[in-house]
Amino acid sequence: MRADFDARIAQNRREIDELYKSKLAEANETASRGRSSAGEAREEAARARLRIHELETSMSTHNKKVDELNRKINDLESALQRSRDEMNIKVSQRDEQIVDLEREIGRMISEYRDLMDLKVQLDVELQAYQKLLEGEESRLHMSPTSSPNVSQEMGSGDASVLVESGNRGVKRKRYSNVSGDYSYDHTTKRYRCSAFADGDIAIDEVDTDGRHVRLKNKGEEDVSIGGWRVKSIGGGQEVVYKFHPRQMLKAGETITIWSKDSGEKHEPPHSLVMKNQLWPTGDDLRTGIQDTEGKTVAGMENVLEFGSRTIDNGTDPDQRCSIM
């Protein structure tokens, strides 16, 4: 029985030793795995601390940039507000100037209307005086005397009208083969002239004897009239003169285009003589200026209103003298 207990005790001791060794091996293995996990955790923690440091540094840099941008935004908002205040002041000043100009324009328009009314009254009185004078001359069988222009007005921009009444006298000395005496042929003509201009370039004068046509720049800026045409129609004849491509008409200056037989010198740019053409003559002369697109920008019409012819035999009537 003792031997049986000893055997059992020995067996239990062996089982306990094996269990101890097994548990010790498991504990060692668990401790080894724990040490490995702890190392990995320490490495991960180190990496995390490094990443946190980098993020903190980046955040500090970004915060500085944000602060700088905020300062710029504040400066720009302040500048914008100042600009708005200055613009509001300028707009207010402009509105005040506009009101002042409108009042001044109204005053000038009122004065202009008063002057135009006065001008119309004077024109009517001058025309009535002219008719009375012509009636007296006709009654006394006298040749019409020269009279000044009734009115002359030419504007630029919108079309405007020029109306004038004037006399043109021509005296010619003739020789008679039959009697051997000289006779004096005196012709007097009066034309009514109307004109318009859509811009600064206008027809200043058309010589009814066909010597010249004069253009004028009534504006304050030089105008290029290269390629423009001047066309005049009268007495069944049409004459067209074309300017060279670089022709300029300076502000306030004139250009006179002469007929070929005028005897004038060709002195560009103010005096131009046509090579082979003569300006037409007649009882109804129509002259226009056309731009490069063929649009008529200015025109003038001269219509004969009165014509008389007087022939004196003997001495020149201008050289006669009377003894008092």
VMD Tcl script that draws the C-alpha trace (Angstrom):
set ca {
  {0.00 0.00 0.00}
  {2.90 2.31 0.72}
  {4.39 1.52 -2.59}
  {1.11 2.30 -4.24}
  {1.04 5.74 -2.55}
  {4.62 6.40 -3.51}
  {3.82 5.50 -7.09}
  {0.85 7.85 -7.11}
  {2.89 10.62 -5.51}
  {5.63 10.16 -8.10}
  {3.08 10.21 -10.93}
  {1.44 13.32 -9.51}
  {4.84 14.97 -9.20}
  {5.59 14.17 -12.83}
  {2.24 15.53 -13.94}
  {2.78 18.67 -11.87}
  {6.28 19.11 -13.33}
  {4.96 18.67 -16.87}
  {2.09 21.09 -16.17}
  {4.53 23.58 -14.64}
  {6.86 23.33 -17.59}
  {3.93 23.66 -19.99}
  {2.57 26.72 -18.18}
  {6.05 28.21 -17.94}
  {6.57 27.76 -21.68}
  {3.21 29.36 -22.39}
  {4.06 32.22 -20.03}
  {7.42 32.74 -21.69}
  {5.80 32.68 -25.12}
  {3.14 35.16 -23.95}
  {5.81 37.39 -22.42}
  {7.79 37.26 -25.65}
  {4.74 38.23 -27.66}
  {4.01 41.00 -25.17}
  {7.54 42.33 -25.42}
  {7.26 42.32 -29.24}
  {3.90 44.13 -29.10}
  {5.27 46.64 -26.63}
  {8.17 47.40 -28.96}
  {5.83 47.89 -31.86}
  {3.64 50.10 -29.68}
  {6.64 52.16 -28.61}
  {7.67 52.56 -32.27}
  {4.12 53.53 -33.24}
  {4.01 56.02 -30.37}
  {7.31 57.54 -31.50}
  {6.00 57.86 -35.04}
  {2.80 59.40 -33.74}
  {4.74 61.91 -31.62}
  {6.85 62.84 -34.69}
  {3.71 63.25 -36.84}
  {2.09 65.37 -34.13}
  {5.17 67.59 -33.99}
  {5.13 68.00 -37.78}
  {1.42 68.85 -37.74}
  {1.92 71.35 -34.93}
  {4.74 73.03 -36.90}
  {2.60 73.12 -40.08}
  {-0.37 74.49 -38.14}
  {1.79 77.27 -36.72}
  {2.98 78.18 -40.23}
  {-0.58 78.15 -41.58}
  {-1.80 80.24 -38.67}
  {0.83 82.87 -39.52}
  {-0.31 82.87 -43.16}
  {-3.94 83.16 -42.10}
  {-3.10 86.12 -39.85}
  {-1.22 87.81 -42.71}
  {-4.10 87.24 -45.12}
  {-6.56 88.61 -42.58}
  {-4.44 91.75 -42.25}
  {-4.41 92.12 -46.06}
  {-8.18 91.65 -46.18}
  {-8.63 94.35 -43.55}
  {-6.33 96.70 -45.47}
  {-8.19 96.04 -48.74}
  {-11.56 96.58 -47.09}
  {-10.33 99.88 -45.66}
  {-9.00 100.96 -49.09}
  {-12.27 99.91 -50.73}
  {-14.27 101.95 -48.26}
  {-12.05 104.98 -48.85}
  {-12.50 104.56 -52.62}
  {-16.26 104.33 -52.18}
  {-16.30 107.48 -50.07}
  {-14.15 109.36 -52.63}
  {-16.34 108.11 -55.50}
  {-19.50 109.19 -53.70}
  {-17.99 112.65 -53.22}
  {-17.02 112.83 -56.92}
  {-20.47 111.64 -58.03}
  {-22.08 114.27 -55.83}
  {-19.81 116.96 -57.28}
  {-20.56 115.73 -60.82}
  {-24.30 115.84 -60.17}
  {-23.95 119.40 -58.91}
  {-21.95 120.34 -62.02}
  {-24.58 118.72 -64.25}
  {-27.31 120.73 -62.54}
  {-25.28 123.92 -62.97}
  {-24.60 123.11 -66.64}
  {-28.27 122.34 -67.26}
  {-29.21 125.70 -65.77}
  {-26.53 127.40 -67.89}
  {-27.72 125.56 -71.02}
  {-31.30 126.58 -70.28}
  {-30.22 130.18 -69.90}
  {-28.19 130.07 -73.14}
  {-31.09 128.42 -75.01}
  {-33.40 131.16 -73.77}
  {-30.93 133.82 -74.91}
  {-30.48 132.02 -78.24}
  {-34.23 131.94 -78.82}
  {-34.48 135.62 -78.00}
  {-31.65 136.37 -80.44}
  {-33.23 134.19 -83.13}
  {-36.55 135.98 -82.69}
  {-34.73 139.29 -83.01}
  {-32.84 138.00 -86.06}
  {-36.08 136.89 -87.73}
  {-37.60 140.31 -87.09}
  {-34.54 142.02 -88.54}
  {-34.56 139.70 -91.57}
  {-38.23 140.47 -92.19}
  {-37.56 144.19 -91.92}
  {-34.53 143.94 -94.24}
  {-36.51 141.94 -96.79}
  {-39.35 144.45 -96.64}
  {-36.83 147.26 -97.10}
  {-35.25 145.40 -100.02}
  {-38.63 144.95 -101.71}
  {-39.45 148.63 -101.22}
  {-36.06 149.56 -102.65}
  {-36.53 147.27 -105.65}
  {-40.01 148.69 -106.21}
  {-38.65 152.24 -106.20}
  {-35.82 151.25 -108.55}
  {-38.29 149.58 -110.89}
  {-40.56 152.62 -110.78}
  {-37.65 154.96 -111.52}
  {-36.25 152.57 -114.19}
  {-32.98 152.25 -112.26}
  {-30.68 149.23 -112.23}
  {-30.75 147.35 -108.91}
  {-28.20 148.52 -106.41}
  {-25.98 146.13 -104.59}
  {-27.43 144.99 -101.31}
  {-25.76 143.25 -98.45}
  {-26.45 139.67 -97.53}
  {-29.73 139.32 -95.71}
  {-28.54 136.50 -93.49}
  {-25.75 134.02 -93.44}
  {-25.53 131.17 -91.00}
  {-23.72 127.88 -91.30}
  {-23.35 125.36 -88.50}
  {-21.73 121.99 -88.14}
  {-23.26 118.80 -86.79}
  {-26.96 118.95 -87.71}
  {-27.92 120.33 -91.08}
  {-28.26 124.08 -91.11}
  {-29.33 126.56 -93.75}
  {-27.64 129.55 -95.28}
  {-29.78 132.10 -97.09}
  {-28.31 135.15 -98.75}
  {-29.30 137.68 -101.37}
  {-26.51 139.44 -103.19}
  {-25.79 141.06 -106.53}
  {-23.01 140.24 -108.92}
  {-22.19 142.80 -111.62}
  {-20.14 142.16 -114.74}
  {-19.11 144.98 -117.10}
  {-17.74 144.27 -120.59}
  {-16.38 146.75 -123.12}
  {-17.53 146.02 -126.70}
  {-16.33 147.57 -130.01}
  {-18.71 148.21 -132.90}
  {-17.22 147.73 -136.37}
  {-20.06 149.69 -137.91}
  {-19.86 152.91 -135.94}
  {-16.35 152.54 -134.61}
  {-17.61 153.31 -131.10}
  {-17.34 151.34 -127.89}
  {-20.36 150.17 -125.92}
  {-20.39 149.02 -122.31}
  {-22.41 145.89 -121.46}
  {-23.19 145.80 -117.72}
  {-24.86 142.65 -116.35}
  {-26.15 142.34 -112.78}
  {-27.22 139.03 -111.20}
  {-28.51 138.19 -107.76}
  {-28.43 134.61 -106.43}
  {-30.18 133.04 -103.48}
  {-27.97 130.55 -101.72}
  {-28.97 127.69 -99.40}
  {-26.55 125.26 -97.79}
  {-26.28 122.50 -95.21}
  {-23.52 120.57 -93.44}
  {-23.78 117.36 -91.40}
  {-20.32 117.82 -89.87}
  {-17.44 120.23 -89.56}
  {-16.63 120.26 -93.31}
  {-18.82 122.73 -95.20}
  {-18.93 124.55 -98.52}
  {-17.84 128.09 -97.76}
  {-18.33 129.63 -101.22}
  {-19.27 128.68 -104.77}
  {-18.31 131.26 -107.40}
  {-21.29 131.61 -109.74}
  {-18.93 132.58 -112.58}
  {-17.35 129.12 -112.34}
  {-13.93 130.21 -111.05}
  {-13.71 128.28 -107.79}
  {-15.32 126.28 -105.00}
  {-14.11 126.85 -101.43}
  {-14.38 124.36 -98.55}
  {-13.91 125.16 -94.86}
  {-13.34 123.15 -91.69}
  {-15.52 124.91 -89.12}
  {-14.56 122.51 -86.31}
  {-11.71 122.43 -83.82}
  {-10.04 119.22 -85.09}
  {-8.25 118.34 -88.32}
  {-10.30 116.21 -90.73}
  {-8.97 113.76 -93.33}
  {-10.82 114.31 -96.62}
  {-8.67 111.93 -98.66}
  {-10.76 110.28 -101.38}
  {-13.67 112.72 -100.90}
  {-15.36 114.25 -103.94}
  {-16.74 117.69 -104.75}
  {-19.50 117.51 -107.35}
  {-21.09 120.56 -108.96}
  {-24.01 120.52 -111.40}
  {-25.22 123.50 -113.42}
  {-26.09 124.56 -116.94}
  {-26.45 120.94 -118.06}
  {-22.86 120.18 -116.97}
  {-21.55 118.01 -114.14}
  {-18.01 118.40 -112.78}
  {-16.46 116.12 -110.14}
  {-13.17 116.77 -108.33}
  {-11.61 114.03 -106.17}
  {-9.05 114.74 -103.41}
  {-5.88 112.67 -103.20}
  {-5.81 109.96 -100.47}
  {-3.72 111.95 -97.96}
  {-5.56 115.27 -98.21}
  {-6.17 116.94 -94.82}
  {-8.22 120.02 -93.95}
  {-6.99 121.53 -90.71}
  {-9.28 123.10 -88.13}
  {-10.47 126.58 -89.10}
  {-8.74 126.52 -92.51}
  {-10.06 126.50 -96.08}
  {-9.25 124.78 -99.37}
  {-10.03 126.52 -102.65}
  {-10.41 124.43 -105.83}
  {-9.89 126.60 -108.93}
  {-10.96 126.04 -112.52}
  {-8.14 125.39 -114.96}
  {-8.51 128.85 -116.61}
  {-8.70 130.80 -113.35}
  {-5.10 132.00 -113.65}
  {-4.39 130.97 -110.04}
  {-1.32 129.01 -108.96}
  {-1.48 125.43 -107.78}
  {-0.24 125.74 -104.17}
  {-1.31 122.73 -102.08}
  {-2.81 122.19 -99.65}
  {-4.86 125.42 -99.59}
  {-5.04 126.30 -103.31}
  {-5.71 123.52 -105.83}
  {-6.10 124.07 -109.58}
  {-7.94 121.48 -111.68}
  {-5.95 120.29 -114.69}
  {-8.66 119.80 -117.31}
  {-11.95 120.96 -115.80}
  {-14.00 124.12 -115.32}
  {-16.63 124.59 -112.65}
  {-20.08 124.89 -114.25}
  {-22.15 128.07 -114.43}
  {-25.87 128.62 -114.80}
  {-29.04 129.83 -113.17}
  {-29.18 126.84 -110.79}
  {-25.87 125.58 -109.38}
  {-25.90 122.57 -107.06}
  {-22.65 121.66 -105.33}
  {-22.08 118.84 -102.85}
  {-19.31 117.14 -100.86}
  {-19.31 113.32 -100.79}
  {-17.25 111.19 -98.41}
  {-15.49 107.93 -99.34}
  {-18.77 106.01 -98.95}
  {-20.57 108.30 -101.38}
  {-22.64 110.00 -98.67}
  {-23.30 113.71 -99.21}
  {-22.07 115.43 -96.03}
  {-22.46 119.06 -97.15}
  {-24.08 120.95 -99.98}
  {-24.90 124.35 -101.41}
  {-27.40 125.52 -104.02}
  {-27.19 128.88 -105.81}
  {-30.38 129.87 -107.63}
  {-30.61 132.99 -109.81}
  {-33.27 135.37 -108.48}
  {-32.69 138.48 -110.53}
  {-30.71 139.43 -113.62}
  {-30.45 142.63 -115.59}
  {-28.42 143.81 -118.54}
  {-27.63 147.43 -119.40}
  {-25.82 148.60 -122.56}
  {-24.34 152.12 -122.58}
  {-22.88 153.62 -125.72}
  {-19.97 156.02 -125.55}
  {-17.97 156.52 -122.42}
  {-17.54 154.13 -119.56}
  {-20.41 154.83 -117.14}
  {-18.04 154.32 -114.21}
  {-15.82 157.11 -115.57}
  {-18.57 159.64 -116.23}
  {-18.53 162.82 -114.24}
  {-21.18 165.47 -113.80}
  {-20.60 169.21 -113.55}
  {-22.44 170.85 -110.71}
}
mol new
graphics top color blue
foreach p $ca { graphics top sphere $p radius 0.5 }
foreach p [lrange $ca 0 end-1] q [lrange $ca 1 end] { graphics top cylinder $p $q radius 0.2 }
display resetview
